[in-house]
Each structure stands twice: as structure tokens, then as C-alpha cells.
Amino acid sequence: MNITQDKILVVATETTTDAVKASAKLFPNLDILTATSENKAFELIYNHSLVLVIIEQALTHIEPYKIGSMLLSHKQIHNTPLLILCDTVDNCITQDNFLSDFEALQIDHLLKPFTDKQIRAKIRIFFELFKQKNAVHQSINELDLVYQKIIAQHEHSMQKNVTAKKLSVRTSIAATQIQESLRNLQGNIYQLLKNKEFTTITKSRLSSIKTASEKISTVTKKLVSFPNNSKIMPSDQAYKILYAQGSDEDFSIFNHFIKGVIKCDLFQAKTTEQSLKLISQRGFDLIFIDYLQPEGTGFDLLSKLNRMRSDIPVIFTLSKPHISKGADTVSKGAFAYIIKEELSSTHMLSIINNTLEKASLTKEVDDAQSRIVMISKKDYLTKLYNRRCF
């Protein structure tokens, strides 16, 4: 016997089993397993992936309900269909009542006596369903591999972008520090050039130093402005941003910084209720939540957003005394957090860029997962459900 063949389990009398075997000869890739007791049936069900389980109701020592319950409870074979061979129409209807947990096409009945053509038709239907189920599972596995590759590529690309932006921010900071020293140097050179006691050679050398410092100044100005050249949205399109902040003073400071970074419409919400109302009315691109809220902490609003399955990215703002809560904000669903005392335009731009790119990637991943789930459930061409029948 070829162990790679697909299998049907028959739990029936010898006569019925022989009839099923004879009808199944037209399916060369199908093997027939037999059991005459519940224990043997359980053993075969656990050890094989079955196309179909056929049970003859006339067997007094075997209860179809127990076999059916096992098919439903076993994780690996809970979608295996069940065909019950009934003695009378009334018994077939009764069977349907106590095995109502089976979905459509997972349970069927055949009234005895049956012909070769009838049992063959039943086997053909369930065999085709079994092959389609395996094809769907294979497609899902292949899609999952593609999906994992896409995720890996996205993560690699994101990491490169984040690294590049961190480097540009650090370069900008270093250039700013150089500019301060450079201005002092240029001022001193200017004063020295006014000194009439210096010789022509000395003044010529000072002029060369001045020219070099001007070139360095030009380069550092470009480095300082480099991060701001990164446009995360078209210049003619403004972000809609909500800041859940109970303090008008803190909101004004925040408004000053963010308006210098990106073009946006900034809205303030002083309470959680007001925040949720604004979120329901406007399509925000980004939400900032201050950790301290008039009625508690920002975690209450974040929790409500999570329950709403909101896909709007969230950034927390913290004061230095609450910096230890930073990790908690991220673990609870925020994309990032910033320390208000360390706020700067450059840092703000970096945080917003990184958050929006991560949010965009997350949305792409969720969309990809939804498409995979849909493909696994519904055939693209026929629009029929694939898996609910298995």
C-alpha cells in the first residue's frame, strides 16, 4: 500500500465495507481504511489525514456521535467530513439534530440500501473538496512565504531609512555646534584684519583663513538645513493633528515647535471625551497625547483608541519626571514618545517622520494580511468561499 495515498475511513459492517471498497476502485489514488470498533476508529483518525469518514448507523456498539465529536475536537482533522449511512429517513433526520455543530458539507447522509453510483457520487464530491482544500492550504503557505519576504524587505528598508535620518540629525546637530565656533573665529579674523600693525603677508594669510571659514560656513548651513528638506507630505497638503493636552501653555509651546517643522492644522482636546469626539468628526493623520490629563493619564485615551481599533498613529509627550513611563507608552500601543523639556524642531521632525513611516508600513502589512485571509476564504474567480466547507 502506498502511504502517500489519500484515505477514507469506513466504520461499517463487512458487507457495507466491501460495497464501499468496490465503488472506490474507480479512484486509484484513494485508499480505504477500516475499523470495527470505536478505539480502532479513534486510532486511525489520530494517525491519518482523511478525505472522509463513513459510519454505518446500524452498528450498535459504535455511536456516530462520539466519532463526530472527535472529528470536531481534534485540531488537525476537525474539518474532516462525516457521511452517515442511515437505515431510515427518520434516523437520518435525528442524526442531523445532534451533530448540528458540523458546518455545511461537513456532514451528509445516505439512505440504505444504496447503489454503487450513489456511494461513488458521494466519494467523488468529498474527494474533490479535499483536493481543493489542500490546494487552498498550499496557496496560503505560498502567500505566507511571499508575505514574510515582503515584511523582511520593508523592515530592512525602514531600518536603512531610520539609520540615515538619525545620521542626518546628528550631522545637523554637529554642524550647528561647528557654526557657533565658526562665528567666533570669523569675528576674530575680522578684528585682526583691521589691525594696521600686521604685515601684508600676515593679512594675506588671514584673508585665506577667512575665505576657508566662509566655505566651511556654507557647508555647515547646508548640513543644518538637510533634515528639513525631507518632505513627508506634499507642500500644498496640510496634516490634521490632534494634541490631547489639558494645559494651554504647553499646547502653545508645542504649537510653536510643530508649525516650524511641517504644514499642519493642529487641534487641541483638553479631555478624553473631547478627544474622542474630535476623532469621530475629523480624519486625523496623527495624534499626540500628553501623559498627564486632567482626569488621569493619557493611557485612558490610548486604551479607548485600541478598543476602537484606531489606525491613527499615536505619539506621547512626557515631562522629565515621568520619563520612566516612556517604555510603557510604546508597549501599550503608542508609536513613540518625546520629552517636552528636550523638544526641538529637528527632533520633532525625526519623530514625526519615523512614526508616519512605521504607521504606513503597519497599514500595508495589515492590508496584506487581510488580502491573504480573503484569498484563503473566497475564490478570486468564482467568489465562492473556500474554507468554510472544510
DOFIMI-510575 format. One line per 3 residues: their letters; for each residue z negated, x negated, y of N, C-alpha, C. Coordinates in steps of 0.05 Angstrom, whole numbers, plus 5000, padded with zeros to 4 digits. Atoms other than C-alpha are relative to their C-alpha. Last residue first. Example, Ala and Ser with C-alpha at 12.3 -4.5 7.8 and 13.67 -1.06 7.14 Angstrom:
residues 2
SA) 5001,5016,4976,4857,4727,4979,4986,5015,5022 | 5000,4982,4976,4844,4754,4910,5000,4982,5024 $
This chain:
residues 390
FCR) 5006,5020,5021,4898,5271,5441,4971,4996,4997 | 4995,4989,5027,4923,5334,5476,4993,4980,4979 | 5019,4979,5005,4892,5317,5544,5002,5011,4972 $
RNY) 5024,5007,5016,4928,5251,5541,4981,5022,4994 | 4997,5016,5024,5000,5262,5561,4975,5000,4983 | 5023,5017,5004,5001,5319,5611,5003,4985,4973 $
LKT) 5019,4989,5019,5071,5344,5625,4977,4981,4996 | 5023,4990,4985,5109,5326,5689,4980,5014,4982 | 5004,4972,5009,5171,5317,5644,4978,5014,5016 $
LYD) 4975,4985,5001,5197,5254,5679,4995,5030,4994 | 4986,5001,4974,5133,5219,5702,5024,5018,5000 | 4975,5013,5003,5091,5240,5642,5017,5003,5025 $
KKS) 4976,4983,4997,5022,5260,5664,5025,4984,4997 | 5004,4972,5005,4954,5234,5645,5025,5017,4999 | 5012,4997,5027,4963,5159,5637,4996,5029,4993 $
IMV) 4980,5007,5020,5012,5158,5696,4989,5004,4972 | 4980,4978,5000,4961,5195,5738,5021,4995,4979 | 5012,4976,5013,4906,5146,5719,5019,5023,4998 $
IRS) 5002,5006,5029,4952,5087,5735,4987,5023,4985 | 4974,4998,5011,4971,5118,5802,4999,4995,4969 | 4993,4972,5002,4899,5129,5819,5027,5004,4987 $
QAD) 5015,4988,5021,4882,5057,5802,5007,5029,4996 | 4988,5010,5025,4939,5032,5846,4985,5012,4976 | 4974,4986,5004,4915,5076,5903,5013,4992,4974 $
DVE) 5007,4973,5008,4844,5049,5895,5025,5016,4995 | 5011,5001,5027,4870,4977,5896,4994,5028,4990 | 4978,5005,5017,4912,4990,5958,4992,5000,4970 $
KTL) 4985,4976,5001,4852,5022,5992,5024,4997,4981 | 5015,4980,5016,4809,4963,5975,5015,5025,4996 | 4997,5009,5028,4862,4915,6002,4986,5020,4981 $
SAK) 4972,4994,5007,4865,4954,6068,5005,4992,4971 | 4998,4971,5004,4789,4954,6072,5028,5007,4992 | 5014,4993,5025,4787,4878,6060,5003,5030,4994 $
ELT) 4983,5010,5022,4840,4868,6114,4987,5007,4973 | 4977,4982,5002,4801,4913,6162,5019,4991,4978 | 5008,4974,5010,4736,4876,6149,5024,5018,4996 $
NNI) 5007,5003,5028,4766,4806,6156,4993,5028,4988 | 4976,5007,5015,4800,4823,6222,4994,5000,4970 | 4983,4976,5001,4738,4858,6250,5025,4995,4983 $
ISL) 5012,4980,5016,4692,4800,6232,5018,5025,4997 | 4999,5009,5028,4739,4747,6260,4988,5021,4981 | 4972,4998,5009,4750,4786,6325,5002,4992,4970 $
MHT) 4993,4972,5003,4675,4795,6335,5028,5004,4988 | 5013,4991,5025,4661,4722,6322,5007,5029,4995 | 4987,5013,5022,4712,4701,6375,4988,5010,4973 $
SSL) 4973,4988,5004,4687,4753,6425,5014,4988,4976 | 4980,5013,4983,4615,4731,6416,5027,5013,4994 | 4974,4987,4995,4552,4764,6388,5018,4984,5018 $
EEK) 4980,5021,5003,4496,4718,6366,5028,5010,5004 | 5007,5023,4982,4439,4762,6392,5021,4978,4999 | 4994,4993,4972,4472,4823,6360,4995,4977,5019 $
IIY) 5025,5003,4986,4473,4793,6290,5006,5004,5030 | 5001,5020,4979,4534,4818,6252,4973,5000,5014 | 5020,4995,4980,4543,4854,6186,5001,4978,5021 $
AFA) 5011,5024,4987,4599,4862,6136,4977,5008,5018 | 4981,5022,5004,4637,4911,6091,4989,4973,5011 | 4988,5010,4975,4579,4960,6086,5018,4976,4993 $
GKS) 4974,4989,4995,4568,4993,6017,5014,4991,5026 | 5000,4970,4999,4495,4989,5998,5027,5011,5008 | 5004,4990,5028,4500,4916,5975,5001,5031,5000 $
VTD) 4976,5005,5015,4530,4897,6043,4997,5012,4972 | 4979,4984,4988,4474,4929,6083,5025,4997,4983 | 5003,4972,5009,4421,4900,6036,5023,5018,5011 $
AGK) 4990,4998,5028,4447,4829,6047,4998,5028,4990 | 4971,5004,5001,4437,4837,6122,5012,5003,4973 | 4987,4976,5010,4368,4866,6117,5030,4997,4997 $
SIH) 5004,4999,5029,4336,4797,6124,5013,5025,4987 | 4978,5014,5012,4367,4793,6194,4997,5000,4969 | 4992,4985,5024,4319,4848,6217,5022,4986,4985 $
PKS) 5024,4994,5017,4280,4806,6268,5007,5015,4974 | 5011,5023,5015,4347,4777,6292,4976,5007,4983 | 5015,5019,4982,4375,4845,6312,4989,4978,4983 $
LTF) 5028,5005,5004,4426,4877,6266,4989,4982,5022 | 5010,5019,4979,4495,4908,6273,4969,4998,4997 | 5027,4996,4989,4526,4938,6210,4995,4980,5022 $
IVP) 5012,5025,4993,4601,4942,6196,4972,5006,5012 | 5024,5000,4984,4632,5001,6160,4990,4972,5004 | 5016,5024,5002,4703,5011,6134,4976,5000,5019 $
IDS) 5001,5014,4974,4727,5083,6133,4982,4976,4997 | 4987,5026,5004,4741,5103,6060,5002,4985,5027 | 4985,5009,4977,4690,5160,6061,5012,4972,4995 $
RMR) 4978,5017,5009,4669,5183,5992,5018,4992,5023 | 4975,4987,4991,4626,5237,6025,5025,4986,4990 | 4999,4975,5015,4567,5211,5984,5025,5016,5007 $
NLK) 4994,5006,5028,4581,5141,6010,5003,5026,4984 | 4971,5007,5001,4584,5167,6082,5008,4994,4971 | 4984,4975,4998,4517,5201,6071,5030,4995,4999 $
SLL) 5003,4985,5025,4486,5137,6045,5016,5026,5001 | 4983,5013,5019,4513,5098,6105,5000,5015,4973 | 4972,4993,4994,4483,5149,6153,5019,4987,4979 $
DFG) 4997,4971,5005,4414,5142,6120,5029,5009,5005 | 4995,4996,5028,4421,5066,6115,5004,5030,4994 | 4972,4994,5004,4427,5063,6191,5007,5005,4971 $
TGE) 4982,5023,5001,4352,5066,6196,5028,5010,4995 | 5006,5017,5023,4301,5118,6219,5018,4975,5000 | 5014,4985,5021,4309,5178,6265,4993,4983,4976 $
PQL) 5023,4984,4990,4324,5140,6329,4984,5014,4979 | 4991,4974,4990,4367,5090,6290,4976,5016,5010 | 5021,4983,4990,4354,5016,6278,5012,5025,5013 $
YDI) 5021,4997,5021,4406,4983,6234,4978,5019,5009 | 5023,5017,4994,4462,4996,6283,4978,5005,4980 | 5026,4986,5002,4524,5025,6251,4978,4981,5007 $
FIL) 5022,5018,4998,4595,5004,6268,4974,5016,5000 | 5026,4990,4991,4651,5048,6242,4980,4977,5001 | 5022,5019,5005,4725,5030,6238,4974,5013,5010 $
DFG) 4990,5023,5015,4792,5066,6237,4977,4981,4991 | 5008,5026,4991,4764,5133,6259,5012,4978,4981 | 4993,5019,5020,4803,5197,6248,4994,4971,5008 $
RQS) 4981,5021,4992,4766,5245,6292,5006,4981,4977 | 4981,4990,4979,4731,5312,6282,5022,4980,5006 | 4985,4977,5010,4694,5300,6216,5021,5009,5019 $
ILK) 4983,5010,5023,4673,5230,6238,5017,5023,4989 | 4977,5015,4989,4648,5258,6305,5019,4991,4978 | 4983,4980,4986,4604,5310,6270,5025,4986,5011 $
LSQ) 4985,4985,5020,4578,5258,6221,5018,5020,5012 | 4981,5018,5013,4558,5211,6278,5018,5016,4980 | 4978,5002,4981,4525,5268,6317,5022,4982,4988 $
ETT) 4986,4974,4998,4482,5285,6257,5024,4998,5018 | 4984,4998,5024,4464,5212,6246,5016,5026,5000 | 5015,4991,5023,4441,5206,6318,5019,5002,4976 $
KAQ) 5028,5008,4998,4462,5170,6381,4983,5009,4976 | 5015,4979,5013,4537,5170,6369,4971,4991,4999 | 5028,5004,5006,4580,5128,6416,4988,5025,4987 $
FLD) 5016,4976,4998,4656,5127,6416,4971,4993,4992 | 5026,5002,5012,4701,5067,6429,4983,5025,5006 | 5016,4978,4988,4775,5075,6441,4974,5000,4985 $
CKI) 5013,4980,5016,4807,5008,6424,4988,5022,5018 | 4996,4975,4986,4850,4950,6446,4989,5023,4983 | 4978,4983,5009,4820,4889,6415,5003,5024,5018 $
VGK) 4988,5010,5025,4776,4830,6433,5024,5015,4991 | 4987,5026,4994,4753,4839,6505,5014,4989,4976 | 4977,4995,4983,4740,4913,6493,5015,4974,5007 $
IFH) 4978,4991,5016,4695,4892,6435,5025,5006,5016 | 4989,5020,5018,4650,4848,6477,5025,5010,4985 | 4989,5023,4985,4639,4895,6535,5013,4980,4982 $
NFI) 4975,4991,4989,4630,4956,6490,5014,4978,5015 | 4980,5000,5022,4576,4919,6452,5028,5007,5010 | 4995,5029,5006,4538,4904,6516,5021,4998,4978 $
SFD) 4985,5011,4977,4545,4977,6538,5007,4971,4994 | 4972,4990,5002,4523,5003,6469,5017,4988,5022 | 4987,5015,5021,4461,4958,6471,5029,5009,4996 $
EDS) 4997,5028,4991,4442,4988,6538,5014,4983,4979 | 4978,5002,4982,4455,5059,6516,5005,4972,5009 | 5007,5013,4975,4409,5051,6456,5025,4998,5018 $
GQA) 5017,4983,4983,4417,5101,6399,4994,4989,5027 | 5019,5016,4985,4477,5066,6368,4984,5018,5018 | 5024,4985,5003,4525,5093,6316,4977,4984,5011 $
YLI) 5024,5017,5001,4587,5058,6342,4976,5019,4999 | 5026,4986,4995,4652,5095,6326,4978,4979,4998 | 5024,5013,5012,4719,5060,6332,4976,5016,5008 $
KYA) 5022,4981,4995,4788,5090,6343,4976,4990,4986 | 5018,4992,5022,4836,5032,6347,4982,5022,5010 | 5029,5006,4997,4890,5030,6400,4985,5010,4976 $
QDS) 5015,4981,5016,4966,5025,6390,4970,4992,5001 | 4999,4974,4987,5011,4993,6442,4984,5021,4985 | 5013,5000,4974,4991,4923,6422,5000,5027,5013 $
PMI) 4981,5002,4978,5010,4935,6349,4986,5003,5027 | 4985,4975,4995,4949,4926,6304,5020,4995,5022 | 5004,4984,5024,4914,4866,6272,5012,5028,5003 $
KSN) 5000,4972,4994,4943,4819,6323,4997,5016,4975 | 4998,4985,5025,4924,4747,6314,4997,5029,5005 | 4972,4993,5003,4938,4713,6381,5004,5016,4974 $
NPF) 4994,4975,4987,4864,4717,6397,5029,5008,4997 | 5009,4977,5016,4850,4664,6344,5007,5027,5013 | 4986,4995,5025,4895,4614,6380,4990,5024,4984 $
SVL) 4986,4974,4999,4867,4619,6451,5012,5008,4973 | 5020,4979,4993,4816,4563,6442,5013,5028,4998 | 5017,4996,5023,4867,4519,6406,4979,5022,5005 $
KKT) 4984,4986,5021,4918,4529,6461,4983,5005,4975 | 4997,4972,4991,4866,4511,6514,5016,5016,4980 | 5025,4986,5006,4847,4449,6473,5002,5029,5009 $
VTS) 5002,4996,5029,4919,4424,6474,4976,5017,4993 | 4979,4980,5007,4927,4433,6549,4998,5007,4971 | 5009,4974,4991,4860,4397,6561,5020,5022,4993 $
IKE) 5021,4991,5019,4882,4339,6518,4990,5028,5008 | 4986,4992,5025,4946,4333,6559,4980,5010,4979 | 4986,4975,4995,4904,4334,6623,5016,5010,4975 $
SAT) 5020,4979,5001,4857,4281,6595,5013,5027,5005 | 5007,4995,5028,4917,4236,6580,4980,5023,4997 | 4977,4987,5013,4944,4243,6650,4993,5007,4971 $
KIS) 4998,4972,4989,4875,4228,6680,5022,5015,4986 | 5021,4985,5013,4868,4166,6635,5000,5030,5008 | 4992,4996,5028,4935,4142,6659,4980,5016,4984 $
SLR) 4980,4979,4999,4914,4154,6731,5010,5005,4971 | 5014,4974,4997,4851,4114,6718,5019,5023,5000 | 5012,4993,5026,4894,4057,6692,4984,5026,5000 $
SKT) 4978,4993,5018,4936,4058,6754,4989,5008,4973 | 4992,4972,4994,4873,4061,6798,5023,5009,4981 | 5022,4983,5010,4846,3998,6763,5008,5030,5004 $
ITT) 4998,5000,5029,4913,3962,6773,4979,5019,4988 | 4977,4984,5008,4916,3981,6846,5001,5003,4970 | 4974,5013,4997,4846,3953,6858,5022,5019,4990 $
FEK) 4987,5007,5025,4786,3997,6868,5027,4988,5005 | 5007,5028,5007,4749,3993,6935,5014,4992,4974 | 4981,5018,4989,4784,4056,6961,4995,4971,4992 $
NKL) 5014,5024,4991,4745,4103,6916,5021,4979,5009 | 5004,4999,4971,4783,4169,6914,4986,4975,5011 | 4974,5004,4988,4809,4154,6844,4998,5000,5031 $
LQY) 4994,5028,5001,4737,4147,6821,5026,4994,5014 | 5017,5014,4981,4719,4217,6844,5007,4970,5001 | 4991,4992,4974,4779,4248,6807,4984,4985,5022 $
ING) 4975,5015,4995,4762,4208,6744,5010,5006,5029 | 5007,5028,4994,4691,4235,6747,5024,4983,5007 | 5014,5000,4974,4715,4307,6752,4993,4971,5008 $
QLN) 4980,4997,4979,4764,4296,6696,4988,4999,5028 | 4984,5024,4999,4709,4270,6650,5021,5001,5023 | 5018,5021,4987,4663,4328,6667,5015,4974,5003 $
RLS) 5001,4993,4971,4720,4377,6652,4982,4980,5015 | 4975,5009,4987,4733,4340,6586,5000,5007,5030 | 5003,5029,4995,4660,4348,6564,5025,4990,5015 $
EQI) 5023,5004,4981,4665,4424,6573,4997,4970,5007 | 4992,4994,4973,4735,4425,6542,4977,4996,5020 | 4985,5023,4989,4711,4389,6480,5008,5005,5029 $
QTA) 5020,5021,4994,4659,4443,6467,5014,4975,5012 | 5016,4991,4976,4712,4497,6474,4980,4979,5007 | 4984,5005,4976,4758,4458,6427,4986,5008,5025 $
AIS) 4999,5029,4994,4703,4455,6375,5016,4994,5025 | 5027,5007,4990,4692,4530,6379,4999,4970,5008 | 5003,4989,4973,4767,4543,6373,4973,4992,5012 $
TRV) 4984,5017,4982,4773,4496,6314,4997,5009,5028 | 5015,5025,4996,4715,4532,6280,5015,4981,5019 | 5023,4994,4984,4750,4599,6292,4984,4974,5006 $
SLK) 4991,4996,4972,4816,4572,6267,4977,5005,5018 | 4992,5026,4989,4783,4544,6204,5009,5003,5029 | 5025,5015,4995,4748,4610,6191,5006,4973,5012 $
KAT) 5012,4989,4976,4815,4645,6200,4973,4986,5006 | 4984,5008,4976,4850,4599,6151,4987,5010,5025 | 5004,5028,4996,4795,4608,6099,5014,4990,5025 $
VNK) 5027,5003,4990,4797,4683,6107,4994,4971,5006 | 5000,4990,4973,4873,4683,6099,4972,4997,5013 | 4986,5019,4983,4870,4639,6038,5000,5008,5029 $
QMS) 5017,5023,4997,4816,4682,6007,5013,4979,5018 | 5021,4994,4981,4857,4744,6021,4982,4976,5005 | 4988,4998,4973,4918,4715,5988,4978,5005,5021 $
HEH) 4992,5027,4993,4878,4695,5926,5011,4999,5029 | 5025,5015,4994,4845,4763,5924,5006,4971,5008 | 5011,4991,4975,4913,4797,5930,4974,4985,5008 $
QAI) 4983,5010,4979,4943,4755,5875,4989,5008,5028 | 5005,5029,4998,4884,4768,5829,5017,4988,5023 | 5026,5004,4988,4888,4842,5843,4995,4971,5004 $
IKQ) 4997,4993,4972,4963,4844,5829,4973,4995,5015 | 4985,5022,4987,4952,4806,5764,5003,5005,5030 | 5018,5023,4998,4898,4855,5743,5013,4976,5014 $
YVL) 5020,4994,4980,4944,4914,5758,4981,4976,5005 | 4986,5003,4974,5000,4884,5718,4981,5003,5023 | 4995,5028,4997,4952,4876,5659,5014,4994,5026 $
DLE) 5025,5012,4993,4927,4947,5669,5003,4970,5004 | 5005,4995,4972,4998,4973,5670,4974,4986,5010 | 4981,5017,4985,5011,4940,5603,4996,5003,5030 $
NIS) 5009,5028,5002,4947,4970,5575,5019,4981,5015 | 5024,5004,4984,4965,5038,5602,4991,4972,4999 | 4991,5001,4973,5035,5033,5572,4977,4996,5019 $
QHV) 4987,5025,4996,5005,5016,5505,5010,4997,5028 | 5021,5020,4999,4958,5075,5509,5012,4972,5004 | 5014,4997,4975,5016,5121,5526,4979,4978,5003 $
ANK) 4982,5010,4979,5057,5095,5468,4987,5001,5027 | 5000,5029,5002,4998,5105,5421,5018,4987,5021 | 5026,5009,4990,4990,5177,5445,4999,4969,5000 $
QKF) 5000,4998,4971,5064,5189,5436,4974,4990,5012 | 4983,5021,4990,5060,5164,5365,5002,5000,5030 | 5014,5025,5005,5001,5210,5350,5016,4976,5011 $
LEF) 5021,5002,4980,5036,5269,5381,4985,4974,4998 | 4986,5006,4975,5097,5256,5337,4980,4997,5023 | 4991,5028,5002,5052,5252,5275,5014,4992,5026 $
FIR) 5023,5018,4994,5017,5316,5296,5007,4971,4998 | 5010,4996,4973,5082,5355,5301,4977,4981,5007 | 4980,5012,4981,5113,5325,5238,4990,5003,5029 $
IKA) 5003,5029,5001,5050,5340,5197,5019,4987,5021 | 5026,5007,4988,5050,5413,5218,4997,4970,5002 | 4997,4995,4971,5125,5420,5203,4974,4993,5015 $
RIQ) 4984,5023,4990,5115,5388,5134,5003,5003,5031 | 5019,5023,4997,5058,5437,5120,5015,4976,5011 | 5021,4995,4980,5104,5496,5136,4981,4975,5003 $
KDT) 4989,5000,4974,5166,5470,5100,4978,5003,5022 | 4995,5028,4993,5128,5453,5037,5010,4998,5029 | 4977,5011,5012,5103,5526,5035,5003,4970,5009 $
FPK) 4980,5010,4980,5034,5551,5050,5023,4988,4985 | 4985,5023,5009,4988,5595,5008,5021,4992,5020 | 4991,5004,5027,4945,5592,5047,5009,5027,4988 $
LLH) 5009,4980,5020,4941,5602,5122,5012,4994,4973 | 4977,4993,5017,4948,5541,5166,4990,5018,4978 | 5006,4986,5025,4900,5528,5224,5026,5006,4985 $
DIQ) 4980,4980,5008,4902,5481,5283,4992,5011,4973 | 5008,4985,5024,4854,5437,5322,5022,5021,4995 | 5018,5017,5016,4867,5382,5372,4991,5014,4975 $
LAE) 4985,5019,5018,4930,5416,5399,4982,4980,4986 | 4974,4990,5011,4889,5449,5455,5014,4978,4985 | 4981,4992,4980,4819,5419,5462,5026,5010,4987 $
FDS) 4974,5013,5002,4765,5419,5409,5019,5010,5022 | 5001,5025,4983,4697,5442,5433,5026,4985,4998 | 4988,4995,4974,4713,5512,5406,4999,4975,5018 $
LFN) 4988,5025,4992,4699,5490,5335,5014,5002,5027 | 5021,5021,5000,4650,5546,5321,5011,4972,5004 | 5024,4995,4983,4697,5600,5345,4981,4977,5000 $
DQT) 4993,5007,4972,4763,5573,5318,4975,5004,5018 | 5000,5029,4996,4734,5573,5248,5004,4992,5029 | 5028,5008,4999,4719,5647,5253,4998,4970,5004 $
ICN) 5010,4993,4973,4792,5661,5270,4971,4991,5003 | 4988,5018,4980,4815,5622,5209,4990,5006,5028 | 5014,5026,5001,4765,5659,5165,5012,4980,5020 $
DVT) 5027,4997,4988,4792,5726,5188,4985,4974,5000 | 4997,5000,4971,4864,5705,5172,4973,5002,5014 | 4993,4974,4989,4845,5689,5100,5003,4997,5031 $
DCL) 4993,4981,5022,4842,5628,5055,5009,5026,5011 | 5018,4976,5003,4845,5577,5111,5010,5017,4977 | 4985,4982,5018,4873,5506,5111,4983,5023,4993 $
ILL) 5016,4986,5019,4842,5472,5172,5018,5019,4983 | 4985,4978,5011,4881,5420,5210,4984,5013,4978 | 5011,4988,5025,4839,5374,5254,5018,5024,4992 $
PTN) 4998,4971,5004,4865,5328,5309,4991,5008,4972 | 4985,4994,5025,4838,5257,5321,5001,5030,4995 | 4976,4985,4994,4816,5252,5394,5017,5006,4975 $
HIQ) 5008,4973,4991,4744,5232,5378,5025,5017,5007 | 4982,4981,5013,4770,5173,5337,4995,5029,5009 | 4974,5010,5004,4742,5113,5374,5020,5020,4988 $
KHS) 4986,5008,4976,4682,5146,5406,5029,4992,4995 | 4993,5028,5004,4658,5184,5344,5018,4991,5023 | 5022,5018,4992,4625,5249,5367,5007,4970,4998 $
LLM) 5005,4997,4972,4685,5296,5366,4980,4979,5010 | 4976,5008,4985,4712,5273,5299,4995,5001,5030 | 4998,5029,5001,4641,5277,5271,5024,4990,5015 $
SGI) 5020,5011,4982,4632,5348,5295,5001,4970,5000 | 4991,4997,4972,4698,5367,5262,4980,4989,5020 | 4978,5019,4996,4676,5338,5195,5010,5002,5029 $
KYP) 5011,5027,5000,4610,5374,5200,5021,4979,5005 | 5015,5004,4975,4643,5440,5220,4989,4972,5002 | 4982,5010,4980,4693,5434,5162,4986,4995,5027 $
EIH) 4999,4982,4977,4634,5441,5114,5019,4988,5021 | 4992,5014,4976,4644,5409,5046,5003,5020,5023 | 5019,5022,4996,4610,5431,4982,5006,4984,5025 $
TLA) 5027,4990,4993,4644,5499,4981,4980,4978,5006 | 5020,5018,5011,4715,5471,4985,4972,5008,5008 | 5010,4990,5026,4758,5532,5000,4979,4982,4987 $
QEI) 5024,4984,4996,4765,5512,5073,4987,5009,4974 | 4997,4974,5013,4814,5458,5057,4974,5015,5001 | 5023,4991,5016,4809,5402,5108,5007,5027,4988 $
IVL) 4994,4974,5011,4868,5362,5137,4976,5008,4982 | 5018,4994,5021,4851,5304,5184,5005,5029,4990 | 5008,4972,5004,4909,5278,5225,4979,5001,4978 $
VLS) 4981,4982,4987,4941,5214,5251,4989,5029,5000 | 4986,4979,5014,4880,5173,5232,5019,5016,5017 | 4989,4984,4978,4855,5106,5256,5019,5021,4988 $
HNY) 4971,4998,4996,4815,5082,5197,5006,5016,5025 | 4986,5025,5006,4745,5056,5179,5030,5001,5006 | 5011,5023,4985,4700,5109,5209,5018,4976,4998 $
ILE) 4997,4994,4972,4742,5168,5185,4991,4976,5017 | 4971,5004,4994,4748,5138,5115,5005,5005,5030 | 4993,5029,5003,4672,5131,5109,5029,4995,5008 $
FAK) 5012,5014,4978,4659,5201,5136,5007,4970,5000 | 4984,4993,4976,4708,5231,5086,4990,4985,5024 | 4975,5015,5002,4675,5193,5029,5017,5006,5024 $
NES) 5006,5029,4996,4607,5219,5051,5025,4983,4999 | 5005,5005,4971,4633,5290,5059,4996,4971,5005 | 5028,4995,4991,4661,5292,4988,4998,4993,5029 $
TAT) 5010,4976,5012,4729,5298,4955,4971,5006,5006 | 5029,5001,5003,4766,5248,4998,4992,5027,4987 | 5013,4976,5011,4839,5230,5001,4970,4996,4998 $
LID) 5027,5007,5010,4881,5181,5042,4987,5026,4991 | 5019,4978,5004,4956,5195,5051,4974,4988,4988 | 5016,5003,5025,5001,5141,5081,4980,5023,4998 $
LNP) 5025,4985,5000,5055,5154,5133,4987,4998,4972 | 5021,5016,4986,5111,5106,5149,4973,5013,5000 | 5004,5026,5014,5159,5136,5097,4978,4983,5013 $
FLK) 5010,5018,4979,5151,5207,5125,4993,4973,4988 | 4978,5002,4981,5194,5251,5078,4992,4982,5024 | 4982,5021,5010,5142,5237,5024,5024,4996,5019 $
ASA) 5002,5024,4983,5091,5277,5065,5019,4978,4992 | 4986,4994,4975,5111,5343,5032,5001,4976,5018 | 4971,4995,5006,5095,5316,4963,5015,5006,5026 $
KVA) 4987,5025,5006,5029,5287,4987,5030,5004,4996 | 4997,5015,4975,5009,5353,5018,5014,4974,4996 | 4980,4986,4984,5023,5391,4954,5005,4986,5027 $
DTT) 4974,5007,5012,4985,5339,4912,5023,5013,5017 | 4994,5028,4993,4925,5347,4959,5027,4991,4989 | 4991,5000,4972,4928,5423,4952,5007,4971,5009 $
TET) 4974,4986,4998,4926,5418,4876,5011,4999,5029 | 4978,5017,5011,4872,5365,4875,5027,5013,5003 | 4999,4999,5029,4827,5406,4920,5023,4983,4991 $
AVV) 4991,4975,5012,4821,5385,4993,4998,4998,4969 | 5025,4992,5014,4798,5333,5042,5005,5027,4988 | 4999,4973,5011,4864,5301,5064,4974,5004,4984 $
LIK) 5022,4995,5019,4862,5242,5111,5001,5029,4991 | 5011,4973,4999,4928,5223,5143,4978,5002,4979 | 5014,4986,5022,4946,5151,5156,4992,5028,5007 $
DQT) 5017,4979,4988,4993,5107,5196,4990,5018,4977 | 4990,4973,4999,5019,5047,5157,4980,5019,5014 | 4992,4995,4972,4994,4977,5175,5011,5028,5003 $
INM) 5023,4993,4984,4954,4973,5110,5007,5006,5029 | 4999,5014,4974,5018,4975,5070,4978,5009,5018 | 5000,4983,4976,5000,5000,5000,5000,4983,5025 $
